[in-house]
Amino acid sequence: MRSRYSAFVRGDAEYLLRTTHPDHADREAGDAAMLRSLRETFRLYRYEGLRVLDRRPAGSDGLAEVLFYARVWEGTRDRSFVERSYFDHDGTGWRYLAGDLVPAAALRGRVEGLTLDAFARALEAAR
């Protein structure tokens, strides 16, 4: 997770493509489209910090989970968020498969001490 966030900070679209699972929704339009989208993201957003809040090793489904808080800005607008990410190991490395994202503002400052279980309950309550 940290290496992918660093790639966002550095604007390394190729690394993000390599570490995105082939079944991720962003891969459906093809690699060239994903690279274009990533480069537009780098132009629009400023990445200012990452904090891993919780993690869970791969379970019987083979998926590992990471809960993190990312500080992100679009100009002067705070776009920070908390995400539960799912990673799948392909025999070579961990690949980002999917994630559930909640804007940090919606959590009303309750990011510290947030766990995967508490995040899942918050998502369920929001539905």
Secondary structure as the mmCIF struct_conf table of DSSP 4:
data_model
#
loop_
_struct_conf.conf_type_id
_struct_conf.id
_struct_conf.beg_label_comp_id
_struct_conf.beg_label_asym_id
_struct_conf.beg_label_seq_id
_struct_conf.end_label_comp_id
_struct_conf.end_label_asym_id
_struct_conf.end_label_seq_id
HELX_RH_AL_P HELX_RH_AL_P1 ARG A 2 ARG A 10
TURN_TY1_P TURN_TY1_P1 GLY A 11 GLY A 11
HELX_RH_AL_P HELX_RH_AL_P2 ALA A 13 ARG A 18
TURN_TY1_P TURN_TY1_P2 THR A 19 THR A 19
STRN STRN1 THR A 20 THR A 20
TURN_TY1_P TURN_TY1_P3 PRO A 22 ASP A 23
BEND BEND1 HIS A 24 HIS A 24
HELX_RH_3T_P HELX_RH_3T_P1 ALA A 25 ARG A 27
TURN_TY1_P TURN_TY1_P4 GLU A 28 ALA A 29
HELX_RH_AL_P HELX_RH_AL_P3 ASP A 31 LEU A 44
STRN STRN2 ARG A 46 ARG A 56
TURN_TY1_P TURN_TY1_P5 SER A 60 ASP A 61
BEND BEND2 GLY A 62 GLY A 62
STRN STRN3 LEU A 63 GLU A 74
TURN_TY1_P TURN_TY1_P6 GLY A 75 THR A 76
STRN STRN4 ARG A 77 ASP A 78
STRN STRN5 PHE A 81 HIS A 89
BEND BEND3 GLY A 91 GLY A 93
STRN STRN6 TRP A 94 PRO A 103
HELX_RH_3T_P HELX_RH_3T_P2 ALA A 104 LEU A 107
TURN_TY1_P TURN_TY1_P7 ARG A 108 GLY A 113
HELX_RH_AL_P HELX_RH_AL_P4 LEU A 116 ALA A 126
#
